[in-house]
């Protein structure tokens, strides 16, 4: 038999901890329903997206997949990435399971015109890198200032 002493202060949190928890739950991690609409059973593919003066680059981790198992399409200004991560082992009992599996998808609206014909997707070591060159009219132009 284990005896546990009553300590009413153990479960108390400071005002700062309460405010941090409130802000984290409401802003950082959106609750269900706040996320974009997607088909049932699909999870949202996490992406890193950055831009340079010449291109937009998207990076996604897709461990265990091959390049043939990922579909990328661009229609107008809409980019869609789809695929399916293999399910986990079925003949084991998991102590905890954190990696997602099943169908995934992500649809983004590109707010900058890109040259689809020169787009390049590279899949290496489970990392998908999609490079979308910007069109010439959207690239920054340098204007020389002349002095008199």
Secondary structure, DSSP 8 states (H G I E B T S, - for coil): -------TTTT---HHHHHHHHHIIIIIS--TTSS----TT-EE---EEEE-SSEEEEEEE-TT--GGGEEEEEETTEEEEEEEE----SSS--S---S--EEEEEEEE-SS-B-GGG-EEEEETTEEEEEEEB-GGGS---------
